[in-house]
Amino acid sequence: MRTRMSLLATGLLVASMSLAGAQAATAATAHPDQGGVGCGPVVTKLSDVTSAGTTKTSPSGPNWSVSGVGPGTLSLTKSVAVSNSVTGNAGVSAETVSGSVGFNVTSTYTTSTGYSVAIPAGQTWVLRADAVYSVTTFHWTQTQTCNVPGGGFSKSGNGKAYKFERLQYRSYRA
């Protein structure tokens, strides 16, 4: 019993390390035995943690854009709740992903910012806000070994973690 508790404590310690920016970083988490008698713990590993640039979303709905005819000034101020997120992590805990990518993938908070643009006489312009996220990709594997025929498993996949960076404004002639 003492050996198993040490293994779990070691696995949890490794999972909490930040490995952001590492090309071939690996975090392993040992879970309590989920396979019954004769099976070892489920082991989760994240590797190939890589920054993949940024992506922009253009939310629809009211208050994400304004339009007007000049002469004048268009102004847009946003105060929004934004969230980090993760996709493609089937069965991998948010805690494990967060520890590997270097940020909390479940964080939600409110941010505010604004922008104004002058528009010439007789022209119609649009001003809109977009949300910009940094993207981190990773590969995950989960394995479990068992001492019984047909026992255990191994599965893997790829995921992406999104970290909110900023609101970005753009203006264009309609």
C-alpha positions as a printed Julia matrix, in Angstrom:
174×3 Matrix{Float64}:
   0.0     0.0     0.0
   2.8     2.41    0.81
   4.37    1.93   -2.67
   1.1     2.7    -4.5
   0.53    5.91   -2.51
   4.03    7.09   -3.42
   3.34    6.45   -7.11
   0.14    8.49   -6.99
   1.79   11.36   -5.14
   4.61   11.41   -7.7
   2.12   11.39  -10.59
   0.21   14.34   -9.18
   3.41   16.3    -8.63
   4.49   15.78  -12.24
   1.04   16.84  -13.54
   1.21   20.17  -11.75
   4.47   21.28  -13.41
   4.2    23.94  -16.09
   5.64   22.83  -19.4
   4.54   25.74  -21.6
   6.58   26.25  -24.73
   8.31   22.89  -24.54
   8.49   21.07  -27.87
   8.43   17.56  -26.44
   7.25   18.09  -22.9
   5.49   15.25  -21.12
   3.31   15.32  -18.04
   2.15   12.05  -16.53
  -0.71   11.59  -14.11
  -1.33    8.28  -12.39
  -5.01    7.77  -11.58
  -6.34    5.36   -8.96
  -6.88    1.84  -10.26
  -9.92    1.92  -12.55
  -9.61   -1.55  -14.03
 -10.35   -3.89  -11.15
  -8.23   -6.73   -9.83
  -5.02   -7.3   -11.78
  -4.95   -3.89  -13.47
  -2.56   -1.03  -12.91
  -3.43    2.66  -12.82
  -4.59    4.6   -15.87
  -1.6     6.7   -16.95
  -2.15    9.9   -18.93
   0.69   11.65  -20.79
   0.7    14.89  -22.74
   3.51   15.49  -25.22
   4.4    17.67  -28.21
   3.06   20.78  -26.45
   3.51   23.51  -29.07
   2.41   27.12  -29.58
   0.33   27.31  -32.75
  -0.11   31.08  -33.06
  -3.43   32.86  -32.6
  -6.98   32.57  -33.84
  -9.71   35.16  -33.98
 -13.43   34.67  -33.4
 -16.03   37.1   -34.62
 -18.94   36.76  -32.22
 -22.37   37.56  -33.6
 -25.18   39.26  -31.8
 -25.93   42.73  -30.58
 -23.2    45.06  -29.36
 -20.32   43.36  -31.19
 -20.48   45.9   -34.03
 -21.76   49.38  -34.8
 -22.2    51.2   -38.1
 -22.78   54.79  -39.1
 -22.69   57.38  -41.85
 -20.14   60.19  -41.71
 -19.08   62.71  -40.95
 -18.68   61.58  -37.38
 -17.04   59.12  -35.05
 -17.94   55.49  -34.46
 -17.22   54.19  -30.96
 -17.53   50.7   -29.54
 -16.85   49.73  -25.93
 -17.01   46.09  -24.85
 -17.21   44.58  -21.39
 -17.47   40.82  -21.82
 -16.98   37.58  -19.95
 -14.3    35.56  -21.75
 -13.11   32.0   -21.23
 -10.12   29.83  -21.95
 -11.04   26.42  -23.35
  -9.76   23.07  -24.58
 -10.89   20.7   -27.35
  -9.95   17.16  -28.34
  -8.96   16.03  -24.84
 -11.3    13.01  -24.57
 -10.94   11.72  -21.04
  -7.97   13.91  -20.12
  -8.68   16.15  -17.14
  -8.6    19.93  -17.46
  -6.11   19.96  -14.58
  -3.68   17.75  -16.51
  -4.01   19.84  -19.69
  -3.64   23.1   -17.71
  -0.43   21.85  -16.07
   1.08   20.99  -19.45
   0.08   24.04  -21.5
   0.96   26.56  -18.76
  -2.43   28.2   -18.2
  -5.78   27.29  -16.64
  -7.95   26.04  -19.52
 -11.14   26.64  -17.52
 -10.54   30.28  -16.47
 -13.34   32.78  -17.06
 -13.06   36.49  -16.36
 -14.41   39.86  -17.49
 -12.48   42.33  -19.64
 -13.32   45.81  -20.91
 -11.89   47.92  -23.72
 -13.02   50.38  -26.37
 -12.11   51.88  -29.72
 -13.21   54.86  -31.85
 -12.73   55.67  -35.53
 -13.46   58.85  -37.51
 -15.6    58.37  -40.63
 -15.57   60.72  -43.63
 -18.67   62.58  -44.82
 -21.1    60.55  -46.9
 -19.46   57.18  -46.19
 -20.89   54.27  -44.21
 -18.44   52.41  -41.98
 -18.63   49.43  -39.62
 -16.63   49.0   -36.41
 -16.58   45.56  -34.83
 -14.87   43.69  -32.0
 -13.28   40.24  -32.3
 -11.88   37.96  -29.59
  -8.25   36.83  -30.1
  -7.0    33.57  -28.54
  -3.53   32.02  -28.48
  -3.58   28.35  -29.48
  -1.49   25.56  -27.97
  -1.58   22.08  -29.52
  -0.74   18.83  -27.75
  -0.81   15.05  -28.14
  -2.26   12.88  -25.38
  -2.11    9.17  -24.6
  -3.83    7.09  -21.92
  -2.78    3.54  -21.1
  -3.59    0.89  -18.56
  -2.04   -2.55  -18.27
  -3.78   -5.57  -16.77
  -2.66   -9.08  -15.89
  -5.83  -10.62  -17.34
  -6.46  -11.65  -20.97
  -8.03   -8.8   -22.95
  -7.51   -6.36  -20.11
  -6.06   -2.88  -20.3
  -6.18   -0.33  -23.08
  -4.25    2.31  -24.93
  -5.78    5.34  -26.62
  -4.43    8.63  -27.93
  -5.4    11.8   -29.71
  -4.61   15.42  -30.37
  -6.01   18.48  -28.63
  -5.95   22.26  -28.67
  -6.04   24.68  -25.75
  -7.24   28.26  -26.28
  -6.14   31.17  -24.06
  -7.97   34.49  -24.36
  -5.49   37.27  -25.22
  -7.45   40.42  -26.1
 -10.34   42.07  -27.86
  -9.32   43.39  -31.27
 -11.22   46.08  -33.14
 -11.47   46.52  -36.89
 -13.2    49.09  -39.06
 -14.18   48.87  -42.7
 -16.28   50.66  -45.28
 -19.7    49.06  -45.68
